[in-house]
């Protein structure tokens, strides 16, 4: 997404207001974060000049449907975030990657990478349908939030099976 800064650079405007919707790239983000569906995220903010730098400030919000990490049910979560970054004039090579600034060549700036990074950083690390989600039975795959499974819970490692009855003969040790 390209933003033309010509009005701001030539001092005809003191600030550029931004109000746009951004759709996440399905191939890049959806699979990595168990996202089922995402409505376009709403971004609202401005770009303004401060001293010799330009500042981008954006707030964003939207709804994303994830899969619960335990039971795989679909879960809607609201995502919110805030972005503040600097734009510097001219392209320079940065030896160390400690500079988070964007560099401006010409009159336009590309915000897609900045927006993608901010959205990814705002995604939850673990998504649960509810705090006490019981997940799936590891044996039969039954959703334990809905039904109890009828699996044999007493699974003993065959190497230790002889120890099962070790203390059952009422013997004292």
Secondary structure, DSSP 8 states (H G I E B T S, - for coil): -EEE-HHHHTTS-SEEEEEEEE---IIIIITTTTEEEE--EEEEEEEEEETTEEEEEEEEEEEEEEE-TTT--EEEEEEEEEEEEEEEES----SSTT---EEEBTTEEE-HHHHHHHHHHHS-SS--SSTT---B-TTT--BTTT-----------GGGGGGTTTTTT----
